[in-house]
Amino acid sequence: MQPIVITVDIDAPPNDVWAILRDVERWPTWTPTVQDVTRLDPGPFVVGSRTRVRQPRMRPAVWRVTRLEEGRRFTWVSRSPGLTMEGDHAVEPRDTGCRATLSLRLSGLLAGIVGRMFGALAQRYVATEAESLRRRCEGARTGGTGTGAHV
């Protein structure tokens, strides 16, 4: 399966977008693709932090942060026998606002099978998460909740 990469321009300051993106426990409040997020480690969200994520039509997965550039990007990985999933979340400044890029890569012996079975769903989820992030961030900037109709 080819990596899924979705980029969205957001009319909000990069630091505001980063704060919302990095607060993973609140994702269920702004995107319908995440039902529940539980941090498994106390303390700040840093390299090595583990988080359990439940999504509709997917098995719960534990993700471990493998890279974190404060204010800019974090990458986390979930492993199961024969499959590694890597999710990357990046924010970069633009002339007005910022650009967020969300991506998902599968690797391992089962990546092809899982990609064929769940690739279209994963593509929709990543696209929905990017659009939901844009709505949440732009809604926060204008004083709204950013929780209008979801894609």
C-alpha positions as CSV (number, residue, x, y, z in Angstrom):
1,M,0.0,0.0,0.0
2,Q,1.3,3.4,-0.9
3,P,1.6,5.9,2.0
4,I,-1.4,8.0,2.6
5,V,-0.5,11.7,2.8
6,I,-3.1,14.4,3.2
7,T,-2.2,18.1,3.4
8,V,-4.6,20.9,4.4
9,D,-4.1,24.7,4.7
10,I,-5.4,26.1,7.9
11,D,-6.2,29.7,8.6
12,A,-4.9,29.7,12.2
13,P,-1.5,30.3,13.8
14,P,0.9,27.3,13.7
15,N,1.3,27.3,17.5
16,D,-2.5,27.0,17.9
17,V,-2.8,24.2,15.4
18,W,0.1,22.4,17.0
19,A,-1.5,22.7,20.5
20,I,-4.7,21.0,19.2
21,L,-2.9,18.3,17.2
22,R,-0.5,17.4,20.0
23,D,-3.4,17.1,22.6
24,V,-4.2,13.6,21.5
25,E,-6.6,12.9,24.4
26,R,-9.0,15.5,23.0
27,W,-9.1,14.1,19.4
28,P,-12.5,12.5,20.0
29,T,-14.0,15.9,20.6
30,W,-13.1,17.2,17.1
31,T,-12.9,14.2,14.8
32,P,-15.4,11.4,14.2
33,T,-12.7,9.0,13.3
34,V,-11.5,8.6,16.9
35,Q,-13.7,7.2,19.6
36,D,-11.4,7.1,22.5
37,V,-7.8,8.0,23.3
38,T,-6.0,7.0,26.5
39,R,-2.5,8.1,27.4
40,L,-0.7,5.1,29.0
41,D,2.1,7.0,30.6
42,P,2.1,9.9,33.1
43,G,3.7,13.2,32.3
44,P,4.2,15.2,29.1
45,F,3.7,13.9,25.6
46,V,7.3,13.0,24.6
47,V,9.3,10.5,22.6
48,G,8.5,7.1,24.2
49,S,5.0,8.1,25.3
50,R,2.4,5.4,24.6
51,T,-1.3,6.0,23.8
52,R,-4.2,3.6,23.1
53,V,-6.5,4.7,20.3
54,R,-9.9,3.3,19.5
55,Q,-11.4,4.0,16.1
56,P,-14.7,2.9,14.5
57,R,-14.3,-0.4,12.5
58,M,-10.7,-0.8,13.7
59,R,-9.0,-2.8,16.4
60,P,-7.7,-0.7,19.3
61,A,-4.0,0.1,18.7
62,V,-1.2,1.3,21.0
63,W,0.9,4.0,19.5
64,R,4.4,5.0,20.7
65,V,5.9,8.4,19.9
66,T,9.2,7.9,18.0
67,R,9.9,11.4,17.0
68,L,8.8,14.8,18.3
69,E,9.9,18.2,17.1
70,E,8.1,20.6,19.5
71,G,5.8,23.0,17.7
72,R,6.3,21.2,14.4
73,R,5.9,17.4,14.2
74,F,5.3,14.2,15.9
75,T,5.5,10.6,14.6
76,W,4.2,7.6,16.3
77,V,4.3,3.9,15.6
78,S,1.9,1.0,16.3
79,R,3.2,-2.6,15.9
80,S,1.5,-5.9,15.8
81,P,2.8,-9.3,14.5
82,G,3.6,-8.8,10.8
83,L,2.5,-5.1,10.6
84,T,3.9,-1.7,11.5
85,M,1.9,1.4,11.1
86,E,3.6,4.8,11.3
87,G,1.5,8.0,11.6
88,D,3.1,11.4,11.1
89,H,1.6,14.7,12.0
90,A,3.3,17.9,10.9
91,V,2.6,21.6,11.0
92,E,4.5,24.2,9.0
93,P,4.0,28.0,8.9
94,R,2.6,29.6,5.8
95,D,2.2,33.3,4.8
96,T,-1.3,33.2,6.3
97,G,-1.8,30.5,8.9
98,C,-0.2,27.1,8.4
99,R,-0.2,23.8,6.6
100,A,-0.8,20.5,8.3
101,T,0.2,17.2,6.8
102,L,-1.1,13.9,8.2
103,S,0.3,10.6,6.9
104,L,0.0,6.9,7.4
105,R,2.5,4.3,6.3
106,L,2.2,0.5,6.6
107,S,5.1,-1.9,6.5
108,G,5.7,-5.5,7.3
109,L,4.6,-8.9,6.0
110,L,0.9,-8.2,6.4
111,A,1.0,-4.6,5.0
112,G,-0.2,-5.6,1.6
113,I,-3.2,-7.6,2.9
114,V,-4.1,-5.0,5.5
115,G,-3.7,-2.3,2.9
116,R,-6.1,-4.1,0.5
117,M,-8.6,-4.7,3.3
118,F,-8.5,-1.4,5.1
119,G,-6.7,1.0,2.7
120,A,-9.8,2.9,1.5
121,L,-11.1,3.2,5.0
122,A,-7.7,4.5,6.2
123,Q,-7.6,7.0,3.4
124,R,-11.0,8.3,4.4
125,Y,-10.0,8.5,8.0
126,V,-6.8,10.5,7.4
127,A,-8.7,12.9,5.1
128,T,-11.5,13.3,7.6
129,E,-8.9,13.9,10.4
130,A,-7.2,16.6,8.3
131,E,-10.4,18.4,7.5
132,S,-11.7,18.1,11.0
133,L,-8.4,19.6,12.3
134,R,-8.9,22.5,9.9
135,R,-12.4,23.1,11.1
136,R,-11.5,22.8,14.7
137,C,-8.6,25.2,14.4
138,E,-10.4,27.8,12.3
139,G,-13.5,27.5,14.6
140,A,-11.3,28.1,17.7
141,R,-9.8,31.2,16.1
142,T,-13.2,32.7,15.3
143,G,-14.6,31.8,18.7
144,G,-16.7,28.9,17.4
145,T,-16.4,25.3,18.4
146,G,-15.2,24.1,15.0
147,T,-17.5,21.1,15.4
148,G,-19.8,21.7,12.4
149,A,-20.8,18.9,10.1
150,H,-18.1,16.3,9.6
151,V,-16.9,14.8,6.3
